[in-house]
């Protein structure tokens, strides 16, 4: 006869396997902790449509914007760990926010089960079409000539655009005014309308406004030019190697969600992203690089970015509130 601990383990494993086989037996909710229309929202909706066909269950995308993704993330952290509530978000939720709030309602390292990093993209520095600059060097020169007059938008204190521009400000000893918004879509709308003159974003979200002639890309914050805008130089090319930032979109579940359920979600999402037609339409054409990584890859990325972000936070003089 097996000892009681061994029996308990077998029963637990059996229950998890049975849960995975029965899952999903009802609609799944995917919380996106940002306003509709952003890159992670757009990609998640496309992936969800494919998953709904595979799982034979509706998938509801629920945008819960506010407080730099804290509101939506907290809802996921407190949701039952049964596989019926997931979160699709960006770096900020599990990396940047830990430096911005003295007391988060969730633990970035313990409240969620990492599922998969779907895609990654270098960010572009963007300007209102009327701003007389075409690259980062010209921007820095204009900011020196007109200190305090240039404004840039972000989607919150400590968000990637905020840290990027604040780091540039500190390193180049220039002055620009920060204007935070509740999401990337409101930020880009303000940029297109001239409410602010600078911002950042991926090809996915900025492309339509660039095509309409309302905004323009002035630099790619990385080491590689993007195929969609081959004439736009990188920050590294121009001598600003510190001004690099990328954004990634990843899936998480509440801590304690059964491993077999996580494995199934991961495998199906990876399969969808591996489809060449899907990848071209929903990722590559939008300047996104497909990653479709495993749990370990996502965990390593979070750890490394946490280290780098700590340095950026210090350089930008951002303090937790």
C-alpha positions in Angstrom: 0.0 0.0 0.0 1.3 3.5 -0.9 2.0 5.9 2.0 -0.6 8.7 2.4 1.6 11.5 1.0 2.1 9.4 -2.2 -1.6 8.8 -2.5 -2.3 12.5 -2.0 0.1 13.4 -4.8 -1.5 10.8 -7.2 -4.9 12.1 -6.4 -3.8 15.7 -7.0 -2.2 14.8 -10.4 -5.2 12.9 -11.4 -7.5 15.7 -10.5 -5.4 18.2 -12.5 -5.4 15.8 -15.5 -9.2 15.4 -15.3 -9.6 19.2 -15.1 -7.4 19.7 -18.2 -9.4 17.1 -20.2 -12.7 18.8 -19.3 -11.3 22.3 -19.9 -12.7 24.4 -21.4 -16.3 23.8 -20.6 -17.5 27.4 -20.6 -16.5 30.8 -22.1 -13.0 32.2 -21.3 -12.3 35.8 -20.4 -9.0 37.4 -21.4 -8.4 40.7 -19.6 -6.4 43.3 -21.4 -5.4 45.9 -18.8 -5.3 48.7 -21.4 -7.7 50.7 -23.5 -9.0 49.0 -26.7 -7.1 49.6 -29.9 -3.5 49.1 -28.7 -1.1 46.5 -30.2 -1.6 43.9 -27.5 -5.4 44.3 -27.8 -5.4 43.9 -31.5 -3.1 40.8 -31.5 -5.0 39.2 -28.6 -8.3 39.5 -30.4 -6.9 37.8 -33.5 -5.4 35.0 -31.4 -8.6 34.6 -29.5 -10.6 34.2 -32.6 -8.5 31.3 -33.6 -8.5 29.8 -30.1 -12.3 30.0 -30.0 -12.6 27.8 -33.1 -10.2 25.2 -31.5 -11.7 25.2 -28.1 -15.4 25.4 -29.2 -16.0 28.1 -26.6 -16.5 31.9 -26.8 -13.5 34.0 -25.7 -14.4 37.4 -24.4 -11.7 40.2 -24.5 -12.3 42.5 -21.5 -10.4 45.8 -21.6 -9.8 47.0 -18.0 -7.7 50.1 -18.4 -6.3 52.3 -15.6 -3.4 52.9 -13.3 -0.8 51.7 -15.7 -2.5 48.2 -16.0 -2.8 47.7 -12.3 -6.6 47.6 -12.2 -6.8 44.8 -14.8 -3.9 42.9 -13.5 -5.3 42.9 -10.0 -8.6 41.4 -11.3 -6.6 38.6 -12.9 -4.6 38.0 -9.7 -7.7 37.7 -7.7 -9.6 35.5 -10.2 -10.1 31.8 -9.6 -7.1 29.8 -11.0 -9.2 27.6 -13.2 -8.1 28.6 -16.6 -11.2 30.7 -17.4 -9.5 34.0 -16.7 -6.3 35.0 -18.5 -4.4 38.2 -19.0 -2.8 39.5 -22.2 -0.4 42.4 -21.3 2.9 44.1 -22.0 6.2 44.4 -20.0 5.0 47.2 -17.8 2.6 45.0 -15.8 5.2 42.6 -14.4 8.4 44.7 -14.8 7.9 48.5 -14.6 5.0 48.7 -12.2 7.1 47.1 -9.3 9.2 50.3 -9.3 6.3 52.7 -9.6 4.0 51.8 -6.8 5.0 51.5 -3.1 2.2 48.9 -2.6 0.9 46.9 -5.6 -2.3 44.9 -5.1 -0.5 42.0 -6.8 2.9 40.5 -6.7 4.6 40.7 -10.2 6.6 37.5 -9.5 4.0 35.4 -7.6 0.5 36.4 -8.6 0.6 35.0 -12.2 1.6 31.9 -14.1 3.6 32.9 -17.2 2.2 31.2 -20.2 4.0 32.5 -23.3 5.5 35.6 -24.8 3.7 36.0 -28.1 5.6 38.7 -29.9 8.2 41.4 -29.4 8.8 44.7 -31.2 11.3 47.6 -31.0 9.6 50.9 -30.4 9.7 53.8 -32.7 10.2 57.4 -31.6 7.2 59.3 -33.1 6.6 63.0 -33.8 3.6 65.0 -34.9 3.9 65.6 -38.6 4.3 69.3 -38.1 7.3 69.1 -35.8 10.4 70.1 -37.8 12.6 67.2 -36.9 13.3 64.0 -38.8 15.6 62.0 -36.4 16.8 61.9 -32.8 19.7 64.2 -33.4 17.5 66.9 -34.7 15.1 66.4 -31.8 17.8 66.8 -29.3 19.0 70.0 -31.0 15.5 71.5 -31.1 15.0 70.7 -27.4 18.2 72.5 -26.6 17.1 75.5 -28.6 13.6 75.5 -27.0 13.9 74.1 -23.5 10.7 73.1 -21.9 8.5 73.7 -25.0 8.4 70.2 -26.4 5.9 67.8 -25.0 5.8 64.0 -25.2 3.0 61.6 -24.4 3.1 58.2 -22.6 0.6 55.7 -21.2 1.6 56.4 -17.6 4.4 57.2 -15.2 7.1 54.6 -15.6 5.7 53.2 -18.9 8.3 52.5 -21.6 7.7 55.8 -23.4 8.1 57.7 -20.2 11.3 56.0 -19.2 12.7 56.3 -22.7 12.2 60.0 -23.0 13.2 60.7 -19.4 16.4 58.8 -20.0 17.1 60.8 -23.1 16.4 64.0 -21.2 18.9 63.1 -18.4 21.6 61.8 -20.8 21.3 64.8 -23.2 20.6 67.4 -20.5 17.5 68.7 -22.2 14.0 69.6 -21.0 10.7 68.2 -22.3 7.3 68.1 -20.7 5.7 64.7 -19.9 1.9 64.2 -20.5 0.6 60.8 -19.4 -2.5 59.2 -20.9 -4.6 56.1 -20.0 -3.5 54.0 -22.9 -1.5 54.0 -26.1 -4.5 54.7 -28.2 -5.4 58.0 -26.4 -1.8 58.9 -26.5 -1.5 58.4 -30.2 -4.7 60.3 -30.8 -3.3 63.2 -28.8 0.0 63.0 -30.8 -1.9 63.0 -34.1 -4.0 66.0 -33.0 -1.0 68.1 -31.9 -1.9 67.9 -28.2 1.6 66.6 -27.6 4.4 66.6 -30.2 6.3 63.4 -29.4 5.6 59.8 -28.4 6.5 56.3 -29.2 4.8 53.1 -30.5 5.2 50.0 -32.7 4.5 49.8 -36.4 1.3 47.9 -35.4 -0.4 50.8 -33.7 1.4 53.8 -35.4 1.2 52.6 -39.0 -2.3 53.9 -39.9 -1.6 57.4 -38.5 1.8 57.5 -40.3 0.0 56.5 -43.5 -2.5 59.3 -43.0 0.3 61.8 -42.7 -0.6 62.8 -39.1 2.5 61.5 -37.4 6.0 60.4 -38.5 8.6 58.0 -37.2 11.9 59.7 -36.5 14.0 56.8 -35.0 13.8 53.2 -34.1 14.8 52.6 -30.5 16.9 49.6 -31.2 19.7 48.1 -33.3 17.7 47.2 -36.5 15.7 49.3 -38.9 12.1 48.2 -39.5 11.3 46.8 -42.9 8.2 49.1 -43.2 10.3 52.3 -42.8 13.7 51.4 -44.1 14.8 55.1 -44.2 14.2 55.7 -40.5 17.5 55.4 -38.7 18.0 53.6 -35.4 18.9 55.4 -32.2 22.1 53.3 -32.1 23.1 54.4 -35.6 22.8 58.0 -34.5 25.0 57.5 -31.4 22.4 57.1 -28.8 23.0 53.4 -27.9 21.4 53.8 -24.5 18.0 54.8 -26.1 16.8 51.3 -26.8 13.4 49.8 -25.8 11.2 47.0 -26.9 7.7 46.0 -26.1 6.4 42.4 -25.8 3.0 41.0 -25.6 2.5 37.9 -23.3 -0.2 35.7 -21.8 -0.5 35.0 -18.1 -3.0 33.1 -15.8 -3.7 33.5 -12.1 -1.2 31.7 -9.9 -2.2 28.2 -9.2 -3.8 27.5 -12.5 -3.3 23.8 -13.3 -0.2 23.0 -15.3 -2.0 20.8 -17.9 -4.3 23.7 -18.7 -1.4 26.2 -19.0 0.4 23.7 -21.2 -2.6 23.4 -23.5 -3.1 27.1 -23.8 0.6 27.6 -24.5 0.7 24.8 -27.2 -2.4 26.2 -29.0 -1.1 29.8 -29.0 2.3 28.7 -30.2 0.6 26.7 -33.0 -1.4 29.7 -34.1 1.6 32.0 -34.1 3.6 29.4 -36.1 1.1 29.5 -38.9 2.9 31.5 -41.7 -0.3 33.2 -42.9 -1.4 34.2 -39.4 2.1 35.5 -38.5 2.3 37.6 -41.7 -1.1 39.1 -41.3 -1.1 39.8 -37.6 2.5 40.1 -36.6 5.2 40.5 -39.3 3.3 43.0 -41.4 2.9 45.2 -38.2 6.6 45.2 -37.3 6.2 42.4 -34.7 8.6 39.5 -34.3 7.0 36.2 -33.4 8.5 34.7 -30.2 5.9 32.1 -29.1 8.3 31.2 -26.2 7.9 28.8 -23.3 7.5 29.6 -19.6 11.2 29.6 -18.9 12.0 32.1 -21.7 9.3 34.5 -20.4 10.6 34.2 -16.8 14.2 34.9 -17.9 13.1 38.0 -19.9 11.2 39.4 -16.9 14.2 38.9 -14.7 16.6 40.6 -17.1 14.3 43.5 -17.9 13.7 44.1 -14.2 17.4 44.6 -13.8 17.7 47.0 -16.7 14.5 48.9 -15.8 15.8 49.5 -12.3 18.7 51.3 -13.8 16.4 53.4 -16.1 14.1 54.3 -13.2 17.2 55.5 -11.3 18.4 57.5 -14.3 15.0 59.1 -14.8 14.6 60.0 -11.2 11.3 58.2 -10.9 10.1 57.4 -7.4 7.4 55.0 -6.3 4.1 56.5 -5.3 
